[in-house]
Amino acid sequence: MRVTNHLDAEIGRRLRQARLVENLTQDGLAQKLSISFQQVQKYENGTNRVSSSRLWSISRVPVSYT
């Protein structure tokens, strides 16, 4: 079992925060990214590491992150 890296957890926390600011569900974000909502859950929990290419895809989703 992989231990959650502090950076993975921080990226997940910010992803969740940005998603909530935009009033998106995990499923809604997943649809925009063409991934499963379970994968979004894993990213937000820091269980799975977000690859650089996926981070780029996420950055293309319009959000008003503050």
mmCIF file as Biopython writes it, N, C-alpha, C and O atoms, coordinates in Angstrom:
data_model
#
loop_
_atom_site.group_PDB
_atom_site.id
_atom_site.type_symbol
_atom_site.label_atom_id
_atom_site.label_alt_id
_atom_site.label_comp_id
_atom_site.label_asym_id
_atom_site.label_entity_id
_atom_site.label_seq_id
_atom_site.pdbx_PDB_ins_code
_atom_site.Cartn_x
_atom_site.Cartn_y
_atom_site.Cartn_z
_atom_site.occupancy
_atom_site.B_iso_or_equiv
_atom_site.auth_seq_id
_atom_site.auth_asym_id
_atom_site.pdbx_PDB_model_num
ATOM 1   N N  . MET A ? 1  ? 0.838   -1.177 0.000   1.0 0.0 1  A 1 
ATOM 2   C CA . MET A ? 1  ? 0.000   0.000  0.000   1.0 0.0 1  A 1 
ATOM 3   C C  . MET A ? 1  ? 0.885   1.243  0.000   1.0 0.0 1  A 1 
ATOM 4   O O  . MET A ? 1  ? 1.809   1.360  0.805   1.0 0.0 1  A 1 
ATOM 5   N N  . ARG A ? 2  ? 0.592   2.164  -0.908  1.0 0.0 2  A 1 
ATOM 6   C CA . ARG A ? 2  ? 1.373   3.384  -1.050  1.0 0.0 2  A 1 
ATOM 7   C C  . ARG A ? 2  ? 0.918   4.419  -0.031  1.0 0.0 2  A 1 
ATOM 8   O O  . ARG A ? 2  ? -0.278  4.623  0.176   1.0 0.0 2  A 1 
ATOM 9   N N  . VAL A ? 3  ? 1.877   5.059  0.593   1.0 0.0 3  A 1 
ATOM 10  C CA . VAL A ? 3  ? 1.581   6.127  1.546   1.0 0.0 3  A 1 
ATOM 11  C C  . VAL A ? 3  ? 1.357   7.416  0.749   1.0 0.0 3  A 1 
ATOM 12  O O  . VAL A ? 3  ? 2.089   7.703  -0.198  1.0 0.0 3  A 1 
ATOM 13  N N  . THR A ? 4  ? 0.350   8.181  1.136   1.0 0.0 4  A 1 
ATOM 14  C CA . THR A ? 4  ? 0.045   9.429  0.454   1.0 0.0 4  A 1 
ATOM 15  C C  . THR A ? 4  ? 1.172   10.434 0.645   1.0 0.0 4  A 1 
ATOM 16  O O  . THR A ? 4  ? 1.557   10.754 1.769   1.0 0.0 4  A 1 
ATOM 17  N N  . ASN A ? 5  ? 1.688   10.919 -0.464  1.0 0.0 5  A 1 
ATOM 18  C CA . ASN A ? 5  ? 2.721   11.944 -0.455  1.0 0.0 5  A 1 
ATOM 19  C C  . ASN A ? 5  ? 2.061   13.275 -0.135  1.0 0.0 5  A 1 
ATOM 20  O O  . ASN A ? 5  ? 0.932   13.516 -0.563  1.0 0.0 5  A 1 
ATOM 21  N N  . HIS A ? 6  ? 2.732   14.136 0.602   1.0 0.0 6  A 1 
ATOM 22  C CA . HIS A ? 6  ? 2.128   15.417 0.990   1.0 0.0 6  A 1 
ATOM 23  C C  . HIS A ? 6  ? 1.781   16.266 -0.233  1.0 0.0 6  A 1 
ATOM 24  O O  . HIS A ? 6  ? 0.793   16.999 -0.209  1.0 0.0 6  A 1 
ATOM 25  N N  . LEU A ? 7  ? 2.574   16.180 -1.292  1.0 0.0 7  A 1 
ATOM 26  C CA . LEU A ? 7  ? 2.293   16.943 -2.501  1.0 0.0 7  A 1 
ATOM 27  C C  . LEU A ? 7  ? 1.053   16.402 -3.216  1.0 0.0 7  A 1 
ATOM 28  O O  . LEU A ? 7  ? 0.240   17.179 -3.716  1.0 0.0 7  A 1 
ATOM 29  N N  . ASP A ? 8  ? 0.904   15.077 -3.266  1.0 0.0 8  A 1 
ATOM 30  C CA . ASP A ? 8  ? -0.291  14.477 -3.871  1.0 0.0 8  A 1 
ATOM 31  C C  . ASP A ? 8  ? -1.540  14.908 -3.108  1.0 0.0 8  A 1 
ATOM 32  O O  . ASP A ? 8  ? -2.574  15.199 -3.710  1.0 0.0 8  A 1 
ATOM 33  N N  . ALA A ? 9  ? -1.441  14.945 -1.799  1.0 0.0 9  A 1 
ATOM 34  C CA . ALA A ? 9  ? -2.572  15.356 -0.965  1.0 0.0 9  A 1 
ATOM 35  C C  . ALA A ? 9  ? -2.907  16.832 -1.195  1.0 0.0 9  A 1 
ATOM 36  O O  . ALA A ? 9  ? -4.081  17.199 -1.243  1.0 0.0 9  A 1 
ATOM 37  N N  . GLU A ? 10 ? -1.900  17.668 -1.336  1.0 0.0 10 A 1 
ATOM 38  C CA . GLU A ? 10 ? -2.125  19.095 -1.566  1.0 0.0 10 A 1 
ATOM 39  C C  . GLU A ? 10 ? -2.756  19.348 -2.935  1.0 0.0 10 A 1 
ATOM 40  O O  . GLU A ? 10 ? -3.665  20.169 -3.055  1.0 0.0 10 A 1 
ATOM 41  N N  . ILE A ? 11 ? -2.287  18.659 -3.951  1.0 0.0 11 A 1 
ATOM 42  C CA . ILE A ? 11 ? -2.885  18.792 -5.284  1.0 0.0 11 A 1 
ATOM 43  C C  . ILE A ? 11 ? -4.338  18.343 -5.243  1.0 0.0 11 A 1 
ATOM 44  O O  . ILE A ? 11 ? -5.206  18.989 -5.832  1.0 0.0 11 A 1 
ATOM 45  N N  . GLY A ? 12 ? -4.607  17.247 -4.557  1.0 0.0 12 A 1 
ATOM 46  C CA . GLY A ? 12 ? -5.981  16.765 -4.409  1.0 0.0 12 A 1 
ATOM 47  C C  . GLY A ? 12 ? -6.861  17.746 -3.667  1.0 0.0 12 A 1 
ATOM 48  O O  . GLY A ? 12 ? -8.021  17.946 -4.029  1.0 0.0 12 A 1 
ATOM 49  N N  . ARG A ? 13 ? -6.314  18.360 -2.627  1.0 0.0 13 A 1 
ATOM 50  C CA . ARG A ? 13 ? -7.076  19.349 -1.850  1.0 0.0 13 A 1 
ATOM 51  C C  . ARG A ? 13 ? -7.434  20.548 -2.714  1.0 0.0 13 A 1 
ATOM 52  O O  . ARG A ? 13 ? -8.558  21.046 -2.655  1.0 0.0 13 A 1 
ATOM 53  N N  . ARG A ? 14 ? -6.493  21.008 -3.505  1.0 0.0 14 A 1 
ATOM 54  C CA . ARG A ? 14 ? -6.744  22.158 -4.384  1.0 0.0 14 A 1 
ATOM 55  C C  . ARG A ? 14 ? -7.705  21.802 -5.510  1.0 0.0 14 A 1 
ATOM 56  O O  . ARG A ? 14 ? -8.531  22.623 -5.910  1.0 0.0 14 A 1 
ATOM 57  N N  . LEU A ? 15 ? -7.599  20.599 -6.012  1.0 0.0 15 A 1 
ATOM 58  C CA . LEU A ? 15 ? -8.537  20.146 -7.039  1.0 0.0 15 A 1 
ATOM 59  C C  . LEU A ? 15 ? -9.957  20.147 -6.494  1.0 0.0 15 A 1 
ATOM 60  O O  . LEU A ? 15 ? -10.883 20.625 -7.148  1.0 0.0 15 A 1 
ATOM 61  N N  . ARG A ? 16 ? -10.119 19.613 -5.302  1.0 0.0 16 A 1 
ATOM 62  C CA . ARG A ? 16 ? -11.444 19.584 -4.668  1.0 0.0 16 A 1 
ATOM 63  C C  . ARG A ? 16 ? -11.964 20.998 -4.419  1.0 0.0 16 A 1 
ATOM 64  O O  . ARG A ? 16 ? -13.131 21.289 -4.684  1.0 0.0 16 A 1 
ATOM 65  N N  . GLN A ? 17 ? -11.105 21.869 -3.914  1.0 0.0 17 A 1 
ATOM 66  C CA . GLN A ? 17 ? -11.498 23.243 -3.633  1.0 0.0 17 A 1 
ATOM 67  C C  . GLN A ? 17 ? -11.957 23.944 -4.912  1.0 0.0 17 A 1 
ATOM 68  O O  . GLN A ? 17 ? -12.991 24.611 -4.911  1.0 0.0 17 A 1 
ATOM 69  N N  . ALA A ? 18 ? -11.211 23.801 -5.985  1.0 0.0 18 A 1 
ATOM 70  C CA . ALA A ? 18 ? -11.574 24.433 -7.255  1.0 0.0 18 A 1 
ATOM 71  C C  . ALA A ? 18 ? -12.879 23.851 -7.798  1.0 0.0 18 A 1 
ATOM 72  O O  . ALA A ? 18 ? -13.701 24.576 -8.359  1.0 0.0 18 A 1 
ATOM 73  N N  . ARG A ? 19 ? -13.066 22.538 -7.628  1.0 0.0 19 A 1 
ATOM 74  C CA . ARG A ? 19 ? -14.294 21.882 -8.092  1.0 0.0 19 A 1 
ATOM 75  C C  . ARG A ? 19 ? -15.497 22.417 -7.330  1.0 0.0 19 A 1 
ATOM 76  O O  . ARG A ? 19 ? -16.542 22.683 -7.923  1.0 0.0 19 A 1 
ATOM 77  N N  . LEU A ? 20 ? -15.356 22.576 -6.033  1.0 0.0 20 A 1 
ATOM 78  C CA . LEU A ? 20 ? -16.468 23.061 -5.215  1.0 0.0 20 A 1 
ATOM 79  C C  . LEU A ? 20 ? -16.785 24.528 -5.497  1.0 0.0 20 A 1 
ATOM 80  O O  . LEU A ? 20 ? -17.952 24.920 -5.484  1.0 0.0 20 A 1 
ATOM 81  N N  . VAL A ? 21 ? -15.769 25.336 -5.750  1.0 0.0 21 A 1 
ATOM 82  C CA . VAL A ? 21 ? -15.981 26.737 -6.097  1.0 0.0 21 A 1 
ATOM 83  C C  . VAL A ? 21 ? -16.844 26.834 -7.355  1.0 0.0 21 A 1 
ATOM 84  O O  . VAL A ? 21 ? -17.696 27.715 -7.466  1.0 0.0 21 A 1 
ATOM 85  N N  . GLU A ? 22 ? -16.619 25.932 -8.289  1.0 0.0 22 A 1 
ATOM 86  C CA . GLU A ? 22 ? -17.377 25.919 -9.539  1.0 0.0 22 A 1 
ATOM 87  C C  . GLU A ? 22 ? -18.692 25.158 -9.424  1.0 0.0 22 A 1 
ATOM 88  O O  . GLU A ? 22 ? -19.417 25.000 -10.406 1.0 0.0 22 A 1 
ATOM 89  N N  . ASN A ? 23 ? -18.993 24.686 -8.208  1.0 0.0 23 A 1 
ATOM 90  C CA . ASN A ? 23 ? -20.238 23.946 -7.972  1.0 0.0 23 A 1 
ATOM 91  C C  . ASN A ? 23 ? -20.357 22.717 -8.871  1.0 0.0 23 A 1 
ATOM 92  O O  . ASN A ? 23 ? -21.435 22.399 -9.373  1.0 0.0 23 A 1 
ATOM 93  N N  . LEU A ? 24 ? -19.232 22.037 -9.064  1.0 0.0 24 A 1 
ATOM 94  C CA . LEU A ? 24 ? -19.203 20.815 -9.863  1.0 0.0 24 A 1 
ATOM 95  C C  . LEU A ? 24 ? -19.200 19.602 -8.948  1.0 0.0 24 A 1 
ATOM 96  O O  . LEU A ? 24 ? -18.558 19.607 -7.898  1.0 0.0 24 A 1 
ATOM 97  N N  . THR A ? 25 ? -19.912 18.575 -9.347  1.0 0.0 25 A 1 
ATOM 98  C CA . THR A ? 25 ? -19.821 17.306 -8.638  1.0 0.0 25 A 1 
ATOM 99  C C  . THR A ? 25 ? -18.567 16.583 -9.131  1.0 0.0 25 A 1 
ATOM 100 O O  . THR A ? 25 ? -17.970 16.967 -10.137 1.0 0.0 25 A 1 
ATOM 101 N N  . GLN A ? 26 ? -18.185 15.553 -8.423  1.0 0.0 26 A 1 
ATOM 102 C CA . GLN A ? 26 ? -17.061 14.742 -8.897  1.0 0.0 26 A 1 
ATOM 103 C C  . GLN A ? 26 ? -17.401 14.150 -10.260 1.0 0.0 26 A 1 
ATOM 104 O O  . GLN A ? 26 ? -16.544 14.064 -11.139 1.0 0.0 26 A 1 
ATOM 105 N N  . ASP A ? 27 ? -18.654 13.745 -10.429 1.0 0.0 27 A 1 
ATOM 106 C CA . ASP A ? 27 ? -19.085 13.185 -11.713 1.0 0.0 27 A 1 
ATOM 107 C C  . ASP A ? 27 ? -19.030 14.241 -12.813 1.0 0.0 27 A 1 
ATOM 108 O O  . ASP A ? 27 ? -18.611 13.954 -13.934 1.0 0.0 27 A 1 
ATOM 109 N N  . GLY A ? 28 ? -19.454 15.463 -12.491 1.0 0.0 28 A 1 
ATOM 110 C CA . GLY A ? 28 ? -19.413 16.540 -13.475 1.0 0.0 28 A 1 
ATOM 111 C C  . GLY A ? 28 ? -18.004 16.840 -13.940 1.0 0.0 28 A 1 
ATOM 112 O O  . GLY A ? 28 ? -17.765 17.011 -15.136 1.0 0.0 28 A 1 
ATOM 113 N N  . LEU A ? 29 ? -17.063 16.906 -12.999 1.0 0.0 29 A 1 
ATOM 114 C CA . LEU A ? 29 ? -15.667 17.131 -13.359 1.0 0.0 29 A 1 
ATOM 115 C C  . LEU A ? 29 ? -15.126 15.950 -14.153 1.0 0.0 29 A 1 
ATOM 116 O O  . LEU A ? 29 ? -14.412 16.130 -15.139 1.0 0.0 29 A 1 
ATOM 117 N N  . ALA A ? 30 ? -15.464 14.759 -13.724 1.0 0.0 30 A 1 
ATOM 118 C CA . ALA A ? 30 ? -14.999 13.554 -14.413 1.0 0.0 30 A 1 
ATOM 119 C C  . ALA A ? 30 ? -15.458 13.547 -15.867 1.0 0.0 30 A 1 
ATOM 120 O O  . ALA A ? 30 ? -14.692 13.189 -16.762 1.0 0.0 30 A 1 
ATOM 121 N N  . GLN A ? 31 ? -16.696 13.939 -16.100 1.0 0.0 31 A 1 
ATOM 122 C CA . GLN A ? 31 ? -17.205 13.984 -17.474 1.0 0.0 31 A 1 
ATOM 123 C C  . GLN A ? 31 ? -16.417 14.987 -18.308 1.0 0.0 31 A 1 
ATOM 124 O O  . GLN A ? 31 ? -16.094 14.708 -19.463 1.0 0.0 31 A 1 
ATOM 125 N N  . LYS A ? 32 ? -16.104 16.150 -17.739 1.0 0.0 32 A 1 
ATOM 126 C CA . LYS A ? 32 ? -15.332 17.161 -18.466 1.0 0.0 32 A 1 
ATOM 127 C C  . LYS A ? 32 ? -13.926 16.664 -18.798 1.0 0.0 32 A 1 
ATOM 128 O O  . LYS A ? 32 ? -13.337 17.069 -19.800 1.0 0.0 32 A 1 
ATOM 129 N N  . LEU A ? 33 ? -13.389 15.773 -17.940 1.0 0.0 33 A 1 
ATOM 130 C CA . LEU A ? 33 ? -12.036 15.259 -18.138 1.0 0.0 33 A 1 
ATOM 131 C C  . LEU A ? 33 ? -12.008 13.908 -18.847 1.0 0.0 33 A 1 
ATOM 132 O O  . LEU A ? 33 ? -10.937 13.380 -19.148 1.0 0.0 33 A 1 
ATOM 133 N N  . SER A ? 34 ? -13.199 13.348 -19.113 1.0 0.0 34 A 1 
ATOM 134 C CA . SER A ? 34 ? -13.322 12.022 -19.745 1.0 0.0 34 A 1 
ATOM 135 C C  . SER A ? 34 ? -12.652 10.930 -18.907 1.0 0.0 34 A 1 
ATOM 136 O O  . SER A ? 34 ? -11.956 10.059 -19.429 1.0 0.0 34 A 1 
ATOM 137 N N  . ILE A ? 35 ? -12.881 11.002 -17.596 1.0 0.0 35 A 1 
ATOM 138 C CA . ILE A ? 35 ? -12.406 9.964  -16.689 1.0 0.0 35 A 1 
ATOM 139 C C  . ILE A ? 35 ? -13.567 9.575  -15.777 1.0 0.0 35 A 1 
ATOM 140 O O  . ILE A ? 35 ? -14.630 10.194 -15.835 1.0 0.0 35 A 1 
ATOM 141 N N  . SER A ? 36 ? -13.377 8.566  -14.944 1.0 0.0 36 A 1 
ATOM 142 C CA . SER A ? 36 ? -14.445 8.135  -14.036 1.0 0.0 36 A 1 
ATOM 143 C C  . SER A ? 36 ? -14.461 9.022  -12.791 1.0 0.0 36 A 1 
ATOM 144 O O  . SER A ? 36 ? -13.445 9.610  -12.420 1.0 0.0 36 A 1 
ATOM 145 N N  . PHE A ? 37 ? -15.628 9.110  -12.155 1.0 0.0 37 A 1 
ATOM 146 C CA . PHE A ? 37 ? -15.704 9.898  -10.921 1.0 0.0 37 A 1 
ATOM 147 C C  . PHE A ? 37 ? -14.859 9.246  -9.837  1.0 0.0 37 A 1 
ATOM 148 O O  . PHE A ? 37 ? -14.365 9.931  -8.941  1.0 0.0 37 A 1 
ATOM 149 N N  . GLN A ? 38 ? -14.687 7.913  -9.911  1.0 0.0 38 A 1 
ATOM 150 C CA . GLN A ? 38 ? -13.828 7.241  -8.937  1.0 0.0 38 A 1 
ATOM 151 C C  . GLN A ? 38 ? -12.388 7.748  -9.040  1.0 0.0 38 A 1 
ATOM 152 O O  . GLN A ? 38 ? -11.690 7.877  -8.035  1.0 0.0 38 A 1 
ATOM 153 N N  . GLN A ? 39 ? -11.954 8.033  -10.277 1.0 0.0 39 A 1 
ATOM 154 C CA . GLN A ? 39 ? -10.592 8.541  -10.455 1.0 0.0 39 A 1 
ATOM 155 C C  . GLN A ? 39 ? -10.469 9.934  -9.851  1.0 0.0 39 A 1 
ATOM 156 O O  . GLN A ? 39 ? -9.448  10.259 -9.245  1.0 0.0 39 A 1 
ATOM 157 N N  . VAL A ? 40 ? -11.499 10.757 -10.010 1.0 0.0 40 A 1 
ATOM 158 C CA . VAL A ? 40 ? -11.493 12.084 -9.391  1.0 0.0 40 A 1 
ATOM 159 C C  . VAL A ? 40 ? -11.405 11.932 -7.873  1.0 0.0 40 A 1 
ATOM 160 O O  . VAL A ? 40 ? -10.658 12.661 -7.221  1.0 0.0 40 A 1 
ATOM 161 N N  . GLN A ? 41 ? -12.165 10.990 -7.307  1.0 0.0 41 A 1 
ATOM 162 C CA . GLN A ? 41 ? -12.111 10.735 -5.860  1.0 0.0 41 A 1 
ATOM 163 C C  . GLN A ? 41 ? -10.694 10.390 -5.434  1.0 0.0 41 A 1 
ATOM 164 O O  . GLN A ? 41 ? -10.196 10.906 -4.433  1.0 0.0 41 A 1 
ATOM 165 N N  . LYS A ? 42 ? -10.048 9.521  -6.191  1.0 0.0 42 A 1 
ATOM 166 C CA . LYS A ? 42 ? -8.687  9.091  -5.847  1.0 0.0 42 A 1 
ATOM 167 C C  . LYS A ? 42 ? -7.702  10.249 -5.938  1.0 0.0 42 A 1 
ATOM 168 O O  . LYS A ? 42 ? -6.797  10.359 -5.111  1.0 0.0 42 A 1 
ATOM 169 N N  . TYR A ? 43 ? -7.869  11.111 -6.935  1.0 0.0 43 A 1 
ATOM 170 C CA . TYR A ? 43 ? -7.017  12.294 -7.033  1.0 0.0 43 A 1 
ATOM 171 C C  . TYR A ? 43 ? -7.227  13.198 -5.827  1.0 0.0 43 A 1 
ATOM 172 O O  . TYR A ? 43 ? -6.264  13.656 -5.213  1.0 0.0 43 A 1 
ATOM 173 N N  . GLU A ? 44 ? -8.494  13.454 -5.488  1.0 0.0 44 A 1 
ATOM 174 C CA . GLU A ? 44 ? -8.803  14.359 -4.383  1.0 0.0 44 A 1 
ATOM 175 C C  . GLU A ? 44 ? -8.325  13.812 -3.041  1.0 0.0 44 A 1 
ATOM 176 O O  . GLU A ? 44 ? -7.919  14.581 -2.169  1.0 0.0 44 A 1 
ATOM 177 N N  . ASN A ? 45 ? -8.369  12.516 -2.871  1.0 0.0 45 A 1 
ATOM 178 C CA . ASN A ? 45 ? -7.907  11.898 -1.618  1.0 0.0 45 A 1 
ATOM 179 C C  . ASN A ? 45 ? -6.391  11.742 -1.570  1.0 0.0 45 A 1 
ATOM 180 O O  . ASN A ? 45 ? -5.833  11.421 -0.521  1.0 0.0 45 A 1 
ATOM 181 N N  . GLY A ? 46 ? -5.723  11.967 -2.700  1.0 0.0 46 A 1 
ATOM 182 C CA . GLY A ? 46 ? -4.280  11.776 -2.764  1.0 0.0 46 A 1 
ATOM 183 C C  . GLY A ? 46 ? -3.895  10.322 -2.886  1.0 0.0 46 A 1 
ATOM 184 O O  . GLY A ? 46 ? -2.721  9.972  -2.763  1.0 0.0 46 A 1 
ATOM 185 N N  . THR A ? 47 ? -4.891  9.458  -3.130  1.0 0.0 47 A 1 
ATOM 186 C CA . THR A ? 47 ? -4.628  8.028  -3.277  1.0 0.0 47 A 1 
ATOM 187 C C  . THR A ? 47 ? -3.866  7.752  -4.564  1.0 0.0 47 A 1 
ATOM 188 O O  . THR A ? 47 ? -2.936  6.946  -4.581  1.0 0.0 47 A 1 
ATOM 189 N N  . ASN A ? 48 ? -4.263  8.422  -5.641  1.0 0.0 48 A 1 
ATOM 190 C CA . ASN A ? 48 ? -3.577  8.307  -6.926  1.0 0.0 48 A 1 
ATOM 191 C C  . ASN A ? 48 ? -2.880  9.613  -7.244  1.0 0.0 48 A 1 
ATOM 192 O O  . ASN A ? 48 ? -3.401  10.698 -6.988  1.0 0.0 48 A 1 
ATOM 193 N N  . ARG A ? 49 ? -1.712  9.486  -7.799  1.0 0.0 49 A 1 
ATOM 194 C CA . ARG A ? 49 ? -0.938  10.654 -8.207  1.0 0.0 49 A 1 
ATOM 195 C C  . ARG A ? 49 ? -1.488  11.178 -9.536  1.0 0.0 49 A 1 
ATOM 196 O O  . ARG A ? 49 ? -1.803  10.395 -10.432 1.0 0.0 49 A 1 
ATOM 197 N N  . VAL A ? 50 ? -1.600  12.487 -9.658  1.0 0.0 50 A 1 
ATOM 198 C CA . VAL A ? 50 ? -2.058  13.114 -10.891 1.0 0.0 50 A 1 
ATOM 199 C C  . VAL A ? 50 ? -0.851  13.289 -11.808 1.0 0.0 50 A 1 
ATOM 200 O O  . VAL A ? 50 ? 0.116   13.962 -11.452 1.0 0.0 50 A 1 
ATOM 201 N N  . SER A ? 51 ? -0.914  12.681 -12.986 1.0 0.0 51 A 1 
ATOM 202 C CA . SER A ? 51 ? 0.206   12.793 -13.921 1.0 0.0 51 A 1 
ATOM 203 C C  . SER A ? 51 ? 0.273   14.219 -14.476 1.0 0.0 51 A 1 
ATOM 204 O O  . SER A ? 51 ? -0.692  14.978 -14.389 1.0 0.0 51 A 1 
ATOM 205 N N  . SER A ? 52 ? 1.410   14.562 -15.039 1.0 0.0 52 A 1 
ATOM 206 C CA . SER A ? 52 ? 1.571   15.912 -15.590 1.0 0.0 52 A 1 
ATOM 207 C C  . SER A ? 52 ? 0.622   16.147 -16.752 1.0 0.0 52 A 1 
ATOM 208 O O  . SER A ? 52 ? 0.098   17.250 -16.901 1.0 0.0 52 A 1 
ATOM 209 N N  . SER A ? 53 ? 0.390   15.140 -17.575 1.0 0.0 53 A 1 
ATOM 210 C CA . SER A ? 53 ? -0.538  15.313 -18.696 1.0 0.0 53 A 1 
ATOM 211 C C  . SER A ? 53 ? -1.971  15.489 -18.200 1.0 0.0 53 A 1 
ATOM 212 O O  . SER A ? 53 ? -2.736  16.252 -18.789 1.0 0.0 53 A 1 
ATOM 213 N N  . ARG A ? 54 ? -2.344  14.796 -17.128 1.0 0.0 54 A 1 
ATOM 214 C CA . ARG A ? 54 ? -3.692  14.948 -16.558 1.0 0.0 54 A 1 
ATOM 215 C C  . ARG A ? 54 ? -3.822  16.310 -15.885 1.0 0.0 54 A 1 
ATOM 216 O O  . ARG A ? 54 ? -4.872  16.948 -15.966 1.0 0.0 54 A 1 
ATOM 217 N N  . LEU A ? 55 ? -2.757  16.755 -15.223 1.0 0.0 55 A 1 
ATOM 218 C CA . LEU A ? 55 ? -2.772  18.084 -14.618 1.0 0.0 55 A 1 
ATOM 219 C C  . LEU A ? 55 ? -2.997  19.146 -15.682 1.0 0.0 55 A 1 
ATOM 220 O O  . LEU A ? 55 ? -3.738  20.104 -15.462 1.0 0.0 55 A 1 
ATOM 221 N N  . TRP A ? 56 ? -2.360  18.979 -16.831 1.0 0.0 56 A 1 
ATOM 222 C CA . TRP A ? 56 ? -2.549  19.924 -17.919 1.0 0.0 56 A 1 
ATOM 223 C C  . TRP A ? 56 ? -4.006  19.901 -18.370 1.0 0.0 56 A 1 
ATOM 224 O O  . TRP A ? 56 ? -4.596  20.958 -18.590 1.0 0.0 56 A 1 
ATOM 225 N N  . SER A ? 57 ? -4.600  18.708 -18.512 1.0 0.0 57 A 1 
ATOM 226 C CA . SER A ? 57 ? -6.010  18.583 -18.905 1.0 0.0 57 A 1 
ATOM 227 C C  . SER A ? 57 ? -6.914  19.262 -17.883 1.0 0.0 57 A 1 
ATOM 228 O O  . SER A ? 57 ? -7.861  19.955 -18.253 1.0 0.0 57 A 1 
ATOM 229 N N  . ILE A ? 58 ? -6.630  19.067 -16.621 1.0 0.0 58 A 1 
ATOM 230 C CA . ILE A ? 58 ? -7.421  19.682 -15.554 1.0 0.0 58 A 1 
ATOM 231 C C  . ILE A ? 58 ? -7.305  21.201 -15.640 1.0 0.0 58 A 1 
ATOM 232 O O  . ILE A ? 58 ? -8.284  21.915 -15.424 1.0 0.0 58 A 1 
ATOM 233 N N  . SER A ? 59 ? -6.127  21.685 -15.949 1.0 0.0 59 A 1 
ATOM 234 C CA . SER A ? 59 ? -5.928  23.138 -16.021 1.0 0.0 59 A 1 
ATOM 235 C C  . SER A ? 59 ? -6.709  23.767 -17.165 1.0 0.0 59 A 1 
ATOM 236 O O  . SER A ? 59 ? -6.940  24.976 -17.158 1.0 0.0 59 A 1 
ATOM 237 N N  . ARG A ? 60 ? -7.114  22.979 -18.137 1.0 0.0 60 A 1 
ATOM 238 C CA . ARG A ? 60 ? -7.867  23.478 -19.284 1.0 0.0 60 A 1 
ATOM 239 C C  . ARG A ? 60 ? -9.360  23.613 -18.974 1.0 0.0 60 A 1 
ATOM 240 O O  . ARG A ? 60 ? -10.091 24.248 -19.735 1.0 0.0 60 A 1 
ATOM 241 N N  . VAL A ? 61 ? -9.823  23.018 -17.860 1.0 0.0 61 A 1 
ATOM 242 C CA . VAL A ? 61 ? -11.217 23.138 -17.453 1.0 0.0 61 A 1 
ATOM 243 C C  . VAL A ? 61 ? -11.395 24.516 -16.831 1.0 0.0 61 A 1 
ATOM 244 O O  . VAL A ? 61 ? -10.736 24.843 -15.844 1.0 0.0 61 A 1 
ATOM 245 N N  . PRO A ? 62 ? -12.297 25.336 -17.410 1.0 0.0 62 A 1 
ATOM 246 C CA . PRO A ? 62 ? -12.438 26.699 -16.888 1.0 0.0 62 A 1 
ATOM 247 C C  . PRO A ? 62 ? -12.994 26.719 -15.468 1.0 0.0 62 A 1 
ATOM 248 O O  . PRO A ? 62 ? -14.085 26.214 -15.204 1.0 0.0 62 A 1 
ATOM 249 N N  . VAL A ? 63 ? -12.215 27.320 -14.552 1.0 0.0 63 A 1 
ATOM 250 C CA . VAL A ? 63 ? -12.658 27.524 -13.168 1.0 0.0 63 A 1 
ATOM 251 C C  . VAL A ? 63 ? -12.197 28.900 -12.732 1.0 0.0 63 A 1 
ATOM 252 O O  . VAL A ? 63 ? -11.208 29.425 -13.245 1.0 0.0 63 A 1 
ATOM 253 N N  . SER A ? 64 ? -12.910 29.479 -11.793 1.0 0.0 64 A 1 
ATOM 254 C CA . SER A ? 64 ? -12.500 30.778 -11.252 1.0 0.0 64 A 1 
ATOM 255 C C  . SER A ? 64 ? -11.881 30.536 -9.888  1.0 0.0 64 A 1 
ATOM 256 O O  . SER A ? 64 ? -12.460 30.905 -8.866  1.0 0.0 64 A 1 
ATOM 257 N N  . TYR A ? 65 ? -10.709 29.917 -9.866  1.0 0.0 65 A 1 
ATOM 258 C CA . TYR A ? 65 ? -10.020 29.541 -8.640  1.0 0.0 65 A 1 
ATOM 259 C C  . TYR A ? 65 ? -9.421  30.756 -7.972  1.0 0.0 65 A 1 
ATOM 260 O O  . TYR A ? 65 ? -8.749  31.561 -8.618  1.0 0.0 65 A 1 
ATOM 261 N N  . THR A ? 66 ? -9.660  30.892 -6.681  1.0 0.0 66 A 1 
ATOM 262 C CA . THR A ? 66 ? -9.126  32.029 -5.945  1.0 0.0 66 A 1 
ATOM 263 C C  . THR A ? 66 ? -8.181  31.553 -4.872  1.0 0.0 66 A 1 
ATOM 264 O O  . THR A ? 66 ? -7.623  32.367 -4.136  1.0 0.0 66 A 1 
#
